[in-house]
């Protein structure tokens, strides 16, 4: 119980030290992303009863953005990897165990989700001094704490449940927006997309039926191929992958796909890269 009071006290001190007038941000200001923006989060969950703790790192990169008066649509690539934070530097327990294309829809971007009791702060030590809107929610057997940051979305989430003695924290540890950076990236092992771009060629694009992936380097080993539509659904079952050993290429029969935009994710020993293609 002392731990619970300590957490609540620290939250109160954190808020009182940097509180300002309640000028809450809109959803559109909070979720103001641009193509190429990158965010990394560290997530961990603990259960003191079973003495269990798990960690993983999530990396998101914004791929597409479309804006209307009623909503903002984002398409992003997400990579998840489990890490052992008992080691310095952190070492991966497994390889990337989830790699997908997903979407985020912000409805009513001019709306405000904050109410009386929520707080607005600026902390020069966090997120390069960007505005932080804090929401604390008391629930039946615990509490939830959220920090929304302009241009970064929900940058921090934590909860604690008294009866189960369990807690979880999802905290942004790094972001890159244009030339602006904050924090320290962890997923360095998959930051090879720039060097990989010239080693993987996707053609013809757009395509009616056949799509080819050409490997320009014999020093790259391709591990797996994933295909997703704009809604994040895996469509790998709707395509046929045929290796072309003589030409060092891979042929993909995508005739069964509906017309639209799709993403191919290539996982190799040098990293991962996503390629967009259009089915006519």
N, C-alpha and C positions, 0 to 999 in steps of 0.2 A: 504493500500500500504506500510505503514511503516513496517508492519509485513513481507512482502515479502523481502524488502531490508535487514531486520534484519537476515532473514534466509540465504540469499545469503552471507551476511557479515560473519556470523558464519561459513558457509561452507568454505569460503576463509581463515579465521583464522585457522580453524581446519586443513586444508590442508597445509598451510604455516608452521605451528608449527612442523609438523612431516614429511615433504616431504623428499624423498631421490631420488636417481637416478631411472630412469624408467626401472626397471627390472620386467616386467609384468609376472604374473603367467599364466600357461596354464590352460585350462579347467580341465584337469586331476588332476592338483595340487589343484585347487580350490574345485573340487568335489571328493576329496579323502576321502571316507567314509569307515568304517569297520562295519561289522555286530555287532549290539548292540549299535552303536552310537545313541545318543539321542539329539534332538534339540527342544527348545521351543521358540516360537515367540509370540510377542504381536502385534496385528493388531488393528488399529483404523482408523475410517474415520469421517471427520467432514465436515459440510456444514454450513457456517456462515449465509447464507440467510435464511435457515429453522431452524437454531439453533439446528441442529441434530448431535449427536455424538454416534457412536456405537463402541464397543470393543469386541474382543474375543482373546482367547489364542489357539494356535495350537501346538500340540506336535507330533513330528515325531520320529520314531524309525526304524533304518535300520534292515530289516529282512534277506535279501539275497543280494549277490553281485556276478556278473560274469563279466569278463574282456576279451576283444579281442583287437586286434591291432586297430580296427576301432571304437569301442564304449565300454562304461561301462554301464551295466544294474544294476539298484538297484530296489529292492522291499522293500517298507516301510509301516509301519502301521501309520495311522494318526488319531488323536483325536482332535476334536474341541469343545470348550465350551465357552459360552458367560459369561463375568464377569462384575461386577460392580466395577469400580476402584475408585468410590467415597468413598468406605468403606476401612478401614485399619484393618486387611489385606483384600485383594480383596475377594468378596464373589460371588459365582456363581448365575447368574440370572436364568439359566435353567440347566438341566442336560446336559450331552454330547449330542449335537444335530447332530453330524456327526461323524461317526466312520467307517473307511474304510481301505482297502488295496489298495495301488496305486503303480505305477512304475515310475521310472525316468531313462531316457536314455540320456547319454552324448555321442554325436557323435563327432568324430574327437578330442579325448582327448588331442592331442598334439598341437591343435590350440590355438591361442590367439585372444581374442575378443576386445582387447583394442587398441586405436589409439592415435594419437597426441592430446594432450589436456587432456587425462586421467592421473591419478596420482597414484603413489605407495607410501604408508606410513607405518610406524610402530608406534603404540601408545601403550605404556606399560599398559595403563588403560583399553584397549579394547581387548577382546578375547585372553588374556594371551600373548599379544605382537605378535600374529601371523600376517603375512603379509596381508595388506589390499590394494586391487586395487580398485580405485574409478573411477566411470564413471558418468559424468554429461551430461545430454541430454536436450537441449533446444528444445521445441516443439512449435507449433503454438501459443498457448495461455497459456503456462506454462513451467514447467521444471520437470525433473526426476533426482533423485540422487540415485545411487546404490553403495553399498560396497560389494565387493567380498572378502571373507576371505579364505586363504588356509586351506583346510580340513573341511570347514564349509559351502561352497556354497555361495549363495547370502544372506549375514547376515543382510543387511539393504536395504530397498527400501522406498523411499518417493516421492510423487509427489504433485504438486500444480497447480491448474488451475485458472487463474486470473478471467475470465469471470464468472465462476460458483462459485467462492470464496470457492472452495472445496479442500480438501487435504486428503491424506491417508498416513499412515506410517505402515510398516511391519518390525519390528525390532526383531532380535534374543536377547532374554534375558537370555538364559541359554543353555549350551551344556555340554555333557559328552562324552568324547572319551577315552575309556579304563579307566585309573585311573585319567585322566585329567578332571577337571571341571572348568567352568567359569560361573559366574552369579548366580542367585537365581531362582530355579524352582518354578513354581506356581501350576502346576497340580499335587499336592501331593496326591490328593484323588484317583488317578488312578495308583499310583506307587506301587500297591500291587501284581504285577505279580509274584514275587518270592514266596510269601506266598500262592498265588492261584495255583501255578503249581502243588502242591501235592494234591490239592482238586478237580481238574478236570482231569480225565483220558480219553483219546481218544483211542478207540480200535475197531476192529483190524485196524492196520495202517502199510502197505497199505491195501486197501479194494477193493473188487469187486462190492459189492452191499450195504451191511448194515454197518453202522458206529454207534458206541455207545459212548455217553458221560456219564461218571460215576461221580456222585457227592459223594465225600468221607466225606462230612461234612453236618450235618443237620442244621448248623447255617448259611448257605449260601443260599440266595434266588436268583435264576436265573431269570433275567428280560427278556432278549432277546438273540437271536442267529442270527448271520449274516454269510453269506458265500460268498467268493470272489475268482475269479480266479487270475492268476498272473498278468493280465492286469487291475485289479481293478474292473472288472465287477461283479455286484451283481448277484449271481447265486442261491439265496434263492428260486426263483420260480421253479428251476429245481430239488429241493429236497423235501422230505416229512418228517416232524418232528413228531414223535410219542412218547409221554411220556410213560415211563414204571414205573408206580407208585410203584409197589411192590418191584422193585429192585433199586429204587432211581436213575434211569438212563433215558436217552433220546435216542431213536433209530432214526437214520436218514437213510432214503432210498435214496441213491445217485446213483441208477442204471442208471438214465437218464443223468448223467454227462459224458462228454467225458473224455478220459484218460488224466491224467495230475496232476499238483500240485494245491492244493486249500488251502484256509485259512478259519478256523472257528473262529469267534470272539464271545466270551461269555461275556455278560454284566451282572454283579450281584451287589448286595448291598455292596459287599466288593471290588469292582473294576472291571476292564476289563482285559481280557487276550486273546491272539490269539494263536491258535493251527494250525499247518500245517498237512495236510494229503494228501495221494497220492491215486488217483483213478486208478485202473488197468484196 
